[in-house]
Amino acid sequence: MNAIGAEAIATRRLDLLPLLVEHADEMAEVLSDPALHAFIGGTPDTLEALRSRYRRMVAGSPDPAVRWLNWVIRLRKEGCLTGTVQATIGPTGDGLVAEIAWVVGTPWQGRGIATEAAQGLVAWLGERPVDGVVAHIHPEHRASAAVATAAGLTPTDEQQDGEIRWHRQIDR
């Protein structure tokens, strides 16, 4: 599992680029809309708080059995960052599982960017020694449910912190 690291992933319109602390400068604006926190709570990070968070994320998980993989989403034609995707990979009773998440800045929502990025990430994970993919989605967040469905995940009866657990088994 230690061999799994974030690599650039190209999709039809997007480049998923491994996260760098330097991305915080552009991402602070991308993630600045308080509406992005409607389902997860909190408020947008300041630039300094985002830089600090990105430093921790780039440094990696303190648990050697867990890998934190993070990407920024670059809309190739426009040459700008539009959001992030992430995968936290670790062992479970079901084998090696990647918990994924995504966020796309408000100005770029409704253009299929989250769907394309999640599909690209899940396809990439399917080429790694990962047995399953999960996401946790607020039951009222229809847009994220649509992204998960498009990425091949299905809702389960399990909930965690008020969110529904979605799952996809990786078949080899």
Summary of the structure (lengths in Angstrom):
residues: 172
radius of gyration: 15.3
end to end distance: 16.8
largest distance: 42.7
contacts: 494
relative contact order: 0.16
helix: 31%
strand: 34%
